[in-house]
Amino acid sequence: VSGAEYFAAFLLVAGLVLFTLEDSKVHPEFNYTGVVIVSGALLADALIGSVQEEILKNRGTSSDEMVLYSHMMGGAYVLVLALGTGQMQVGVAKCAASPELVAYLFVYSVVGFLGISFVMAMIRRFGCVIAVTVTSTRKALSIMLSYLLYPKPFSARYGFAMAVFSLGIVADVVAKNHAAKVAWLRLWGAVKGCVLQGSL
């Protein structure tokens, strides 16, 4: 993993953290444990694409096998966190009281499995650059749609967070794709040339 990829991952996480910090001002019942967990997940997501591509393309591992082991390890971490924070007992009590909630969780799990299967297929067929770009863009679009579906006050800090997150997506694509690096350098050179010409 290159320094540019770490920088891109940092920007993605920083954008999400800025969003969540602003959300905590809008919604005082905000849970900071969730912020830490989601930030860690986003950081891992930004860095794991290359590892998954290596395993899927060069080691003959099936997508289903990758999903199984990834989720077994992730499930173990989440179980430890849920037990340690006391959230497991609360969740089990809510599920016991509401069969409808169990049905929703089942549907969510099936849809999540299908989504992960598509991501694995994208990595195998198109590589991690395209897959990470698609998943990161999906996250950004989800955030934008949340403003349309669940109206809340929009502030300059939200705009700044979106800009940082978007810059992280661009940096991730540029860091992982030689053609994108060349295009970015040409664009930067053209912009710099125009600015220098305009100042003369």
BAKEVEX-6932 format. One line per field, with one value per residue (C-alpha): residue number from 1; residue in one letter; x, y, z. Coordinates in steps of 0.02 Angstrom, whole numbers, plus 32768, in hexadecimal, padded with zeros to 4 digits. Last residue first. Layout:
% residues N
resi [NUM_...]
resn [A_...]
x [X_...]
y [Y_...]
z [Z_...]
This chain:
% residues 200
resi [200_199_198_197_196_195_194_193_192_191_190_189_188_187_186_185_184_183_182_181_180_179_178_177_176_175_174_173_172_171_170_169_168_167_166_165_164_163_162_161_160_159_158_157_156_155_154_153_152_151_150_149_148_147_146_145_144_143_142_141_140_139_138_137_136_135_134_133_132_131_130_129_128_127_126_125_124_123_122_121_120_119_118_117_116_115_114_113_112_111_110_109_108_107_106_105_104_103_102_101_100_99_98_97_96_95_94_93_92_91_90_89_88_87_86_85_84_83_82_81_80_79_78_77_76_75_74_73_72_71_70_69_68_67_66_65_64_63_62_61_60_59_58_57_56_55_54_53_52_51_50_49_48_47_46_45_44_43_42_41_40_39_38_37_36_35_34_33_32_31_30_29_28_27_26_25_24_23_22_21_20_19_18_17_16_15_14_13_12_11_10_9_8_7_6_5_4_3_2_1]
resn [L_S_G_Q_L_V_C_G_K_V_A_G_W_L_R_L_W_A_V_K_A_A_H_N_K_A_V_V_D_A_V_I_G_L_S_F_V_A_M_A_F_G_Y_R_A_S_F_P_K_P_Y_L_L_Y_S_L_M_I_S_L_A_K_R_T_S_T_V_T_V_A_I_V_C_G_F_R_R_I_M_A_M_V_F_S_I_G_L_F_G_V_V_S_Y_V_F_L_Y_A_V_L_E_P_S_A_A_C_K_A_V_G_V_Q_M_Q_G_T_G_L_A_L_V_L_V_Y_A_G_G_M_M_H_S_Y_L_V_M_E_D_S_S_T_G_R_N_K_L_I_E_E_Q_V_S_G_I_L_A_D_A_L_L_A_G_S_V_I_V_V_G_T_Y_N_F_E_P_H_V_K_S_D_E_L_T_F_L_V_L_G_A_V_L_L_F_A_A_F_Y_E_A_G_S_V]
x [8052_7FD4_7F5E_7FEA_801C_7F67_7F4D_7FF0_7FC3_7F19_7F69_7FEE_7F69_7F01_7F9A_7FCA_7F17_7F12_7FBA_7F84_7EDC_7F38_7FA8_7F13_7F20_7F57_7EEA_7E4E_7E6F_7E98_7DF3_7D90_7DED_7DCA_7D12_7D1C_7D76_7CF5_7C64_7CAD_7CBF_7C0A_7BD0_7C36_7BE4_7B3E_7AA6_7A16_79BC_7940_7938_791D_7978_7A06_7A18_7A2D_7AD1_7B14_7AE0_7B31_7BD7_7BCD_7BA4_7C37_7CA9_7C64_7C76_7D25_7D5D_7D1E_7D69_7E14_7E0B_7E0A_7D8B_7D56_7D8E_7D73_7CC9_7C94_7CCB_7C63_7BCD_7BDC_7BE9_7B45_7AEE_7B29_7AEC_7A41_7A35_7A6E_79F5_7966_7993_79A5_78FA_78AE_7900_78B9_780A_781F_7828_7841_78C7_7921_7920_7964_79EC_7A20_7A27_7A8F_7B06_7B1A_7B70_7C0F_7C80_7C00_7BE1_7C9B_7CC8_7C39_7C6D_7D1F_7CE3_7C67_7CF1_7D5C_7CCB_7C94_7D3B_7D49_7C9F_7CAA_7D53_7D13_7C7B_7CE8_7D50_7E0A_7E7F_7F16_7F41_7E9E_7E33_7EBF_7F19_7E76_7E40_7EE5_7EDB_7E29_7E51_7E97_7DFF_7D8B_7DFB_7DF4_7D38_7D21_7D8E_7D29_7C87_7CC2_7D03_7C67_7BF7_7C50_7C2D_7B6F_7B06_7A74_7A9E_7A65_7A95_7B38_7B61_7B3D_7BC9_7C40_7BFD_7C1B_7CCA_7CF0_7CB4_7D21_7DB6_7D9E_7D9D_7E2F_7E97_7E73_7EAF_7F4D_7F6D_7F56_7FD1_8051_804A_8000]
y [8752_8719_86CE_8669_8623_85F4_85A3_8540_8505_84CB_846F_841F_83E7_839B_8341_8303_82C4_826B_8215_81E2_81A3_8137_80F2_80BE_809B_8144_81A5_8142_8155_820F_822B_81CF_822D_82D3_82A4_8284_832B_8388_8330_8362_8416_8418_83CF_8455_84DC_84A8_8446_843C_8396_8348_828A_824F_82DC_82F1_8234_822F_828E_8214_817F_81CF_81DD_8128_80EF_8154_80F8_8050_8077_80C1_8030_7FB3_8011_801C_7F6A_7F12_7F05_7E4D_7E06_7EA9_7EC3_7E10_7E2C_7ECD_7E72_7DE9_7E6E_7EBA_7E11_7DEA_7E94_7E77_7DCF_7E1B_7EAE_7E36_7DD0_7E6B_7EA8_7DFE_7E03_7EB2_7E73_7DEA_7E78_7E58_7DD2_7E3F_7ED3_7E68_7E21_7ED0_7F13_7E7E_7E93_7F4F_7F37_7F8D_7EF5_7E7A_7EE3_7F03_7E49_7E19_7E9F_7E5B_7DA6_7DDA_7E33_7D95_7D26_7DAA_7DAF_7CF1_7CD3_7D62_7D27_7C74_7CB0_7D14_7C7A_7C73_7C49_7C9C_7D1E_7D73_7D65_7D73_7E03_7E5F_7E4A_7E91_7F24_7F4C_7F42_7FF1_8061_7FE3_7FD8_8096_8095_800B_8068_8107_80A4_8059_80FE_815D_80D4_80E1_819C_8182_821C_8249_8301_82FA_839B_83B2_82F8_8301_8382_8308_827C_82D9_830E_8258_821E_829B_826F_81B6_81D2_824D_81D2_8146_81B6_81E1_8129_8105_8192_8149_80A6_8000]
z [7CBC_7D40_7CC0_7C72_7D1D_7D46_7C9C_7CAB_7D5A_7D1C_7C89_7CF9_7D77_7CEA_7CA4_7D52_7D71_7CC8_7CEB_7D9A_7D57_7CD7_7D62_7DCD_7E88_7ECB_7E50_7E7E_7F39_7F27_7ECA_7F51_7FDB_7F83_7F88_8045_8061_7FF6_804E_80F8_80BC_8082_8129_8182_8117_8164_812B_81A7_81A2_8129_812F_807C_8022_809F_80AD_7FF1_8000_8083_801A_7F82_7FE1_8017_7F66_7F25_7F9E_7F67_7EAD_7EBE_7F2B_7EA9_7E15_7E65_7EAC_7E06_7D78_7D75_7E1D_7E7B_7E2A_7E54_7F09_7F0F_7EC6_7F4A_7FD1_7F96_7F90_8040_807E_802D_8088_812D_8121_80FB_8196_8202_81C8_81F4_82A0_82BB_8290_8314_8395_8450_843B_83BA_8432_84C1_8450_841A_84CD_8506_8473_848F_8537_84FC_8510_84CC_8431_8418_8429_83B4_8337_8331_831C_8295_8234_8237_8201_8184_812C_8130_80E1_8063_8023_8014_7FB4_7F3D_7F17_7F3D_7EAD_7EFD_7E7A_7E4B_7EE7_7F68_7F12_7EEF_7FA5_7FE4_7F6C_7FA1_805C_8074_805A_80AB_8144_8157_813F_81C0_823D_8222_8236_82DB_8320_82EF_8336_83DD_83D4_83E2_83B4_8425_8406_834F_82F2_8353_8346_828C_8279_82CC_825F_81BE_81F3_8221_8177_811C_818A_8165_80AA_80B5_811D_80A1_8012_8074_8097_7FDD_7FB2_802B_7FCB_8000]
